[in-house]
Amino acid sequence: MSEPEQPTDVSAPAPLPPTTPVPPLPAFAPAGHSAEATVAPSGSRWARLSRTAVLFLGIGTGATAVGICWASLSLLGGDETPAKNSGSRSSSATSGASRAPAPFETDGTLTLADVGAGLETGEPCSGTGGYSDIDLGTQVNITDEDGTLVATGSLGLGEKAEAGCVFSFTVDDIAPGSKFYTVEVSHRGGLTQTEAALRAGGLEFTLGG
């Protein structure tokens, strides 16, 4: 008679196959390989450059940037030079214009002799008879050596004086540079004077007597 079969325990796991032990990492890199080569990825170009090469590369890039900036400033400075020169020429022209002789003025009196009889000294008077054109506002003309009119003025109010009726006048803005000038009141003929005499003023004309 056969022995009864032993029941099989289906819940027990099957034994695992034996595993291969993993060798430990070496304490030092194998001979012929640097630490940098081991750490950096093999495809990185920057990792292959030494620190000295990177330093020189940075210096070269900075020098190039400085050169570009210097060239730009040089071009800008060149553009400003004509403007400065133009300003100098304008200043020279202005200085030359300011050195031109300025116009001057003169003054004097016209006396009508024996006019104003019966008037008190200082009373208003005017020309009569053949001198009726001599009065307040009568024009005084100044011409240069070429006969060109260069300035005009007018007589003031006549006043009785011992010598007759005296009119004062002032003429402004006389153009300088003529060898001589002619001063004429109305159409009574002119009195020729130098520029120095006109500048000094105090001219004296007398009509009648």
PyMOL commands that set and color helices and strands:
alter all, ss='L'
color gray80, all
select helices_A, chain A and resi 35-39+45-48+51-98+129-131+195-200
alter helices_A, ss='H'
color red, helices_A
select strands_A, chain A and resi 104-113+124-125+139-143+149-155+158-161+164-174+181-185+190-193+203-207
alter strands_A, ss='S'
color yellow, strands_A
deselect
rebuild
show_as cartoon
